[in-house]
Amino acid sequence: MSRQRLAVIIEPDSALAQAVADVLRTHGFATLAFNTHAGAARGIERENLVDFLAAAVPAPGEDRAGAYLADARRTHPAMPVLVMLSDPCESMEGVPAHAERLIKPFSRTELDGAIERAMRPVGTGRW
């Protein structure tokens, strides 16, 4: 029996985190949501594998040092990543080069498309 793929969501706005989780579930993912990168790092220690990461960058009150995004990049360099930004000029420093970027606010259709693009294998049209 195969295991269900796991997506981690890092988003301080609980309504937005729930909306992202709803769309990820339509793509076959189980989801875990956290409101900070530090919370995600602590919360998924027991998980062997994360298959998708949707993360707000930066999470309010956190700097980039020790962010789960950086940990994920080191441990799973090919993992699909969706970065949700409030500011289109936000630095992408420390974000995986293959990450899909989505500017808030966004529609469900835009989110669905960004998830699809993020899941494409690296080297097939991601920026």
N, C-alpha and C positions, 0 to 999 in steps of 0.2 A: 504494500500500500504506500502511495506517495504522500509526502507531507504537504500541507498547504503552504504556499509561499507567504512570507511575512513582510509587511511594510511597516516602517516606523515613521510616525508623523511628529514633527517638532513645530508646534504652533501655539503661541500664547492665547490666541482667541479661540475659546472652546467651540463656538458655533462654526468657525471656519475649519477647525480641526475635524469636527464631525462631518462637515460637507466633504472634505478631502477623503476622510475614511469611507464615506458612502460611495464615492466614485472609485476608490481603490478596490473596494469589495466587488464592484461590478467587473473588475479586471481579475478577479479570483484571489485576491489577497486577504489574509487575516490582517488585522491592524492593531497596533499599539500606539497610543497618542501620549505625548508629553508636552508640557508647556515651556520647558527649557532644554537646552542641549545637555546641561549637567544632569537633569532629571532623566533624560534618555540614556545617557551613559550609565547611570546607576541602574535604571530599570531594565535594561536588556542584558545585563551581565549573565543572566541564566539562559539566554537564547544562544543557540549554536550558530545560527545563520540568519542574517537579515538580507532580504532579497530586493528591497526597494526603500529609498529614503526620500521623504518629502520634508524639507526643513525651511523654516523662516530664518532669514539671515539679515541682519543679526537678530537674535532673540533679545527682547528688551531686558536691560539689566545685566547682560552678559557681554563680555568682550570675546574676541575670537580665540584667546588662549584657552586651551582645554576643551574647546567646543567638540561636541560629538561628531560633527561633520568632519573635522580633521582626523579624529580617531577612525571613523568609518573609511575615510580615504586611504589611510595607511593599511587597515586590515582587509578591506575588500575593494581594491582599486577599480574593479570593473562593475561594481554595483551600480544599477541605475539610480540617479539622483535628480530630484526636482528641487530647485531652489526657488522659494517664494520671497520676493522682495517688495518692500513698501516704497522704496526709492529706486527708480530706474538707473540712477547714477551711483548706487551703492557699489562699493568695491567688491570684486569677485575674488579677492586675495584669499587663498586657502581653500577655495572651492574647486572640486575636481574639474579638469578641463572639459570633460564630456558631459557635465551637468546641464540639464535643461533648465532654463530660466523663465520664470513667470512673474509678471508684475501685478501686484495687488492694486485695486480690486480686479477680480477676474470672474468670468462666467463659468458655469458648469461645463459648457462646451469647450471653452478655452482650457480649463483644467483637464478635461478628458483628452484633448489633443496633446497637451504638454506631457501627460503620463504616457501616452502612446509614443511620442517622440523620445522620451527618456528611456523607454524600454527597448529601443532599437539597439542592436549590437554596436559597440564602439566602432567608429570608422565608416558608418553608413548614413552620414548626413547630419549628425549632431554637430553643433557649432563648437 
